[in-house]
Amino acid sequence: MVRVYGAQLADLSDRAARQVGLIYGMRMKDGTSCAPHIAWHDHINVQDSPWWARYPWGRMTVLDDFEGTLKWRQNSGTVSKASDARFVHDGTSSMKMVTGAVAGNLAQAELWSEPVDRWGTYVTLGFYWTINAAADATPRDFFFTWLVDDINFNATYTFGMRFLNYNATVQQRKLQYMDNTGSWVDLAGGSYRVRITEPQFNFWIITLQKVAGTGYAYRAFQMNETAWNMNLAGGLVGARSIAGNDIVVTCTTDVAAATTAYVDDFFLMDDTLLHYWTQWGF
């Protein structure tokens, strides 16, 4: 079997699809190989996947490019579908989140989805985001939390990633994850600067692994072109409180000026294979 990945360039107006296929070869009775015949439908299986997902191995359970009706709930601040120039990663619109203009104000959007496949080993979440502000020091942080239901252990796990920009006017520039106590812990590798005053979409992707006997744990995380082996660090574990996935995205402001964040091209996969992370050696 040969696994083939490639962009479909025949129709450049279709920016949302990539062709992903499995091509099966044949063997004759004497052992010689026979080239696959793509005209025979049982020899090739082609499945569409978004070109921007960067992760075409798995079952796509949630795919939101924010081109249709906004599916996210506004918990705080102002959350809306927008087409602001230069603040759309792909297509014509993205999700816009605006805080109030008081230090500590936040904007928060929430999405609930069906449970992940409880028989799978890995589950993956990814999206693109950027921040627009009057100055680099305006945003306090941008983060998301992910509640995962586990019927096998009658538990709900909470995982999260955070970019901490400023805190009480003190520069931080840190990437953090939520540990098993619910605290934000620095990722190794120093501080990180995110462009604030000009649009620069950042890509986040996180993979969880279901560990026999203990449940879900962090497997790996990536921001843009840097990846971290999370070494099965545990998230926060509590009594089962949801029957599915609950994703919450939040941005806050550190000074008396509004912070605006944009999210685009969100995807959630279960039954994920781990091929993606082999390029990083884990």
C-alpha positions in Angstrom: 0.0 0.0 0.0 1.2 3.5 -0.9 -0.1 6.5 1.0 -0.3 9.6 -1.2 -0.7 13.2 -0.1 -0.9 16.1 -2.5 -2.6 19.3 -3.2 -5.3 19.4 -5.8 -4.4 22.2 -8.1 -6.8 21.6 -11.0 -9.4 24.0 -9.5 -7.6 26.9 -7.9 -11.0 28.4 -6.8 -11.4 25.5 -4.4 -9.1 26.7 -1.6 -10.5 24.5 1.1 -9.7 21.0 -0.2 -6.7 18.8 -0.5 -6.9 15.3 -2.0 -5.8 12.6 0.3 -5.8 9.1 -1.1 -4.7 5.5 -0.5 -3.6 3.7 -3.6 -3.6 -0.1 -3.4 -1.2 -2.2 -5.6 -1.8 -5.7 -6.8 0.3 -8.9 -7.0 0.1 -11.5 -9.7 0.1 -15.2 -8.7 3.8 -15.5 -9.6 4.6 -12.7 -7.1 5.3 -9.9 -9.6 3.7 -6.6 -8.9 1.0 -5.0 -10.9 0.5 -1.2 -11.1 -2.7 0.1 -9.6 -5.4 1.0 -12.0 -7.0 4.3 -10.9 -9.8 3.7 -13.4 -10.9 0.8 -11.2 -12.8 2.4 -8.3 -11.9 -0.4 -5.8 -8.2 0.4 -6.3 -8.2 4.0 -5.0 -9.9 5.8 -2.2 -9.8 9.6 -2.1 -10.9 11.7 0.9 -11.0 15.5 1.0 -9.2 17.3 3.8 -8.6 21.1 4.3 -5.3 22.2 2.8 -4.5 24.3 5.9 -5.1 21.5 8.5 -1.4 20.3 8.3 -2.7 17.1 9.7 -4.5 14.9 7.2 -4.3 11.6 9.2 -7.3 11.0 11.2 -11.1 11.3 11.3 -12.2 15.0 11.2 -15.0 15.4 13.7 -15.1 19.3 13.8 -14.1 21.6 11.0 -14.8 25.3 11.2 -13.5 27.8 8.7 -15.9 30.5 10.0 -17.3 31.0 6.5 -20.9 30.0 7.5 -23.1 30.8 10.5 -21.0 31.4 13.7 -21.2 28.2 15.8 -19.4 29.5 18.9 -21.1 30.9 22.0 -20.2 34.3 23.3 -19.4 34.0 27.0 -17.8 37.4 27.5 -16.8 40.5 25.6 -18.0 40.6 22.0 -17.7 37.5 19.7 -18.7 37.7 16.1 -18.0 36.6 12.6 -15.8 39.2 10.8 -14.1 39.9 7.5 -11.6 42.5 8.6 -8.9 43.1 6.1 -5.7 41.2 6.8 -7.2 39.3 9.7 -8.6 36.3 7.8 -6.3 33.3 7.5 -8.2 31.6 4.7 -11.4 32.4 2.8 -13.4 35.5 3.5 -14.1 35.5 7.3 -12.8 34.6 10.8 -14.0 34.7 14.4 -13.4 38.1 16.0 -13.2 38.5 19.8 -13.1 42.0 21.4 -12.5 42.7 25.1 -13.7 45.7 27.0 -11.4 48.6 27.5 -10.6 48.0 31.2 -7.5 46.1 32.4 -8.4 42.5 33.0 -11.4 42.5 30.7 -11.8 39.4 28.6 -13.5 38.1 25.5 -14.4 34.4 25.4 -15.9 32.1 22.9 -17.0 28.5 23.5 -17.8 25.5 21.3 -19.2 22.1 22.3 -18.8 19.0 20.2 -19.6 15.3 20.3 -17.3 12.9 22.3 -14.1 11.7 20.7 -13.9 8.1 19.7 -13.3 6.3 23.0 -11.5 3.4 21.2 -8.9 5.6 19.6 -5.4 6.4 21.0 -4.8 9.9 19.9 -7.0 13.0 19.5 -5.8 16.3 17.9 -7.0 19.9 18.0 -5.6 22.8 16.0 -6.4 26.4 14.9 -4.9 29.7 13.7 -5.0 32.9 15.8 -3.7 36.4 15.9 -4.1 39.5 18.1 -4.6 43.1 17.1 -4.0 45.9 19.6 -3.0 49.5 20.0 0.5 48.4 21.2 2.4 45.3 22.0 1.8 45.8 25.7 -2.0 45.9 25.4 -2.9 42.2 25.4 -2.5 40.3 28.7 -2.8 36.8 27.2 -4.5 34.5 24.7 -5.3 30.9 25.7 -7.7 28.0 25.2 -8.9 25.2 27.4 -10.1 21.9 26.2 -12.4 19.7 28.3 -12.4 16.1 27.2 -15.0 13.6 28.3 -13.8 10.0 29.2 -16.7 7.6 29.8 -14.3 4.8 30.5 -12.9 6.4 33.6 -16.0 8.5 34.4 -13.9 11.6 34.3 -13.5 14.9 32.5 -9.9 16.0 31.7 -9.0 19.7 31.2 -6.0 20.7 29.0 -4.9 24.1 27.9 -2.3 26.2 26.1 -1.6 29.9 26.8 0.5 32.7 25.4 1.2 35.1 28.3 2.1 38.5 26.9 2.0 41.0 29.7 0.8 40.8 33.3 0.2 44.0 35.3 2.3 45.9 32.7 5.2 43.5 33.2 6.4 41.8 30.0 6.2 38.0 30.1 6.3 36.6 26.6 5.7 33.0 27.7 4.1 29.9 26.4 2.4 27.8 29.0 0.3 24.7 29.5 -2.3 23.8 32.1 -0.9 21.1 34.5 -2.7 18.5 36.6 -3.4 21.1 39.4 -5.0 23.6 37.0 -2.0 25.9 37.1 -0.3 27.5 34.1 3.3 26.1 33.7 6.0 27.5 31.4 7.0 25.4 28.5 10.8 24.9 28.2 12.6 27.0 25.6 12.5 30.6 26.9 10.1 33.4 26.0 8.3 34.0 22.8 7.3 37.2 21.0 4.1 37.3 19.0 3.5 40.1 16.6 0.7 42.2 18.0 0.3 45.5 16.0 0.5 43.8 12.6 -1.4 40.7 11.7 0.6 37.5 11.9 -1.4 34.3 12.3 0.0 31.8 14.7 -0.7 28.1 14.4 -1.4 25.9 17.4 -1.8 22.2 17.4 -2.1 19.8 20.3 -2.3 16.0 20.5 -3.6 14.1 23.4 -2.9 10.4 24.0 -5.1 8.0 25.9 -2.9 6.0 28.3 -4.0 2.6 29.4 -5.1 2.7 33.0 -4.9 6.4 33.5 -6.8 8.2 30.7 -5.8 11.2 28.5 -2.5 13.0 28.8 -0.5 15.6 26.8 1.4 14.0 23.9 2.8 16.9 21.9 2.2 20.6 21.2 3.3 22.8 18.4 3.3 26.6 17.9 4.2 27.6 14.3 7.5 25.8 13.5 8.4 24.8 17.0 7.2 21.6 18.7 7.4 20.2 22.2 7.3 16.6 23.4 4.9 16.8 26.4 6.0 13.4 27.7 2.5 12.4 28.7 2.2 15.2 31.2 -1.2 15.1 32.9 -4.0 17.6 32.7 -6.5 18.5 35.3 -8.8 15.5 36.1 -12.2 15.9 37.6 -15.5 14.1 38.0 -17.3 13.5 34.7 -19.1 16.8 34.0 -19.8 16.8 30.2 -20.6 14.2 27.5 -18.4 15.5 24.7 -15.7 18.1 24.1 -15.9 21.7 25.4 -13.4 24.2 23.8 -13.1 27.7 25.3 -10.9 30.4 23.7 -10.1 33.5 25.6 -8.1 36.8 25.2 -7.7 39.4 27.9 -6.4 43.0 28.0 -3.7 44.2 30.4 -4.3 48.0 30.2 -7.3 50.3 29.7 -7.6 49.5 26.0 -9.5 46.8 24.1 -7.7 43.7 22.8 -9.0 42.1 19.7 -8.2 38.5 18.8 -9.1 36.5 15.7 -9.4 32.7 15.3 -9.7 30.9 12.0 -9.6 27.4 10.5 -10.3 25.3 13.6 -10.3 21.5 13.4 -10.7 18.6 15.8 -9.8 15.0 14.9 -10.0 11.7 16.7 -8.6 8.3 15.6 -5.5 10.3 14.8 -2.3 8.5 13.6 1.0 9.8 14.9 2.8 10.3 11.6 2.8 14.0 12.0 5.0 14.1 15.1 7.7 11.7 13.7 9.4 14.7 12.0 10.2 16.0 15.5 11.6 12.7 16.7 8.7 11.9 19.1 
